[in-house]
Amino acid sequence: MTVLTPGARPPRAPRPGPRTYSRPMTSTDSAQKAPAKDPWDLPDVSGLVVGVLGGTGPQGKGLAYRLARAGQKVIIGSRAADRAHAAAEELGNGVEGADNAETARRSDIVIVAVPWEGHGKTLESLRGELAGKLVVDCVNPLGFDKQGAYALKPEEGSAAQQAAALLPDSRVTAAFHHLSAVLLADPEIEEIDTDVMVLGEERADVEIVQALAGRIPGMRGVFSGRLRNAHQVEALVANLISVNRRYKAHAGLRVTDV
Ligand SMILES: NC(=O)c1ccc[n+]([C@@H]2O[C@H](COP(=O)([O-])OP(=O)(O)OC[C@H]3O[C@@H](n4cnc5c(N)ncnc54)[C@H](OP(=O)(O)O)[C@@H]3O)[C@@H](O)[C@H]2O)c1
């Protein structure tokens, strides 16, 4: 399938790896070897419905706005359907609102954008609705004190791992942790200049989320490992908050040389 990541950089030519053959390769060997898949060959996700739990907050609303503006069908969820309807109306671009349960039921991909404090309880209560869905967790468990933001240490390792533990019948991934809700919401900004680190256990699911990130102009989804490495990705937001405070910025991230 075709890459549909506007703003994505062209793929690099693969580097030759070390040769470890114990015997010379024959023509039969080379005929059987499948060509390596281009890691930037991502699926077409334009027909998938995206739901956002906690979609009435700045992060959920910002993501909903950007995805809908890029042509994606988006439903924002709330604990109260009327709050979701009001937020959806504000966003336009065909965004719909519903309560969190209906949002989960009607969506193919469900982004979790609730505060860490409500994360476990929300997911536990939606286990049935989220069964079989591709769940994208963007929650950063953070604490704040006089010295600023700091990363909390969830018992399961990370918010994403808590989601995976609570949702055994869902396909859990993690992404969109490092976005600035301020930039997402600003209609004057055409491109969101950032990479999105995408983590998950199944390559196909990660690629769907990479492709979804790539729907937003300027954004690129980069495979960044399994969920056991989600903690440091979530925690890095504490550093970005320090950067933002010092430089009065809305910092994003780029992964170089890929
Ligand atoms: N803000 C950012 O720039 C940013 C960037 C990257 C990632 N994130 C992550 O995205 C998540 C959402 O961030 P946010 O700033 O949008 O948060 P938020 O405004 O505090 O919360 C988002 C929405 O979640 C619902 N909610 C509030 N408390 C809840 C609870 N106890 N249980 C279930 N739902 C609850 C509320 O919607 P209803 O009252 O309508 O249900 C609220 O509008 C956070 O986990 C954050 O770490 C944020």
The ligand as an ORCA input file, in Angstrom:
! r2SCAN-3c Opt
* xyz 0 1
  N      -2.760     18.728     27.385
  C      -1.718     18.336     26.673
  O      -1.028     19.167     26.061
  C      -1.375     16.870     26.564
  C      -0.407     16.441     25.649
  C      -0.121     15.074     25.534
  C      -0.779     14.163     26.332
  N      -1.706     14.595     27.240
  C      -2.402     13.594     28.071
  O      -3.732     13.561     27.613
  C      -4.626     13.364     28.703
  C      -5.680     14.444     28.654
  O      -5.084     15.703     28.847
  P      -5.979     17.018     29.027
  O      -5.071     18.119     29.323
  O      -6.917     17.123     27.873
  O      -6.772     16.563     30.371
  P      -8.064     17.101     31.112
  O      -8.587     18.319     30.465
  O      -7.735     17.168     32.560
  O      -9.078     15.882     30.920
  C      -9.629     15.523     29.685
  C     -11.079     15.125     29.862
  O     -11.164     13.934     30.632
  C     -12.383     13.924     31.363
  N     -12.087     13.631     32.766
  C     -11.667     14.474     33.739
  N     -11.471     13.816     34.899
  C     -11.783     12.531     34.646
  C     -11.810     11.348     35.440
  N     -11.446     11.366     36.725
  N     -12.188     10.199     34.854
  C     -12.549     10.160     33.549
  N     -12.568     11.245     32.749
  C     -12.187     12.398     33.298
  C     -13.002     15.299     31.209
  O     -14.058     15.183     30.285
  P     -15.584     14.967     30.722
  O     -15.778     15.713     32.023
  O     -16.301     15.632     29.583
  O     -15.785     13.517     30.825
  C     -11.916     16.146     30.624
  O     -12.400     17.155     29.756
  C      -3.786     13.401     29.981
  O      -3.636     12.105     30.479
  C      -2.458     13.977     29.543
  O      -1.378     13.391     30.249
  C      -2.024     15.922     27.362
*
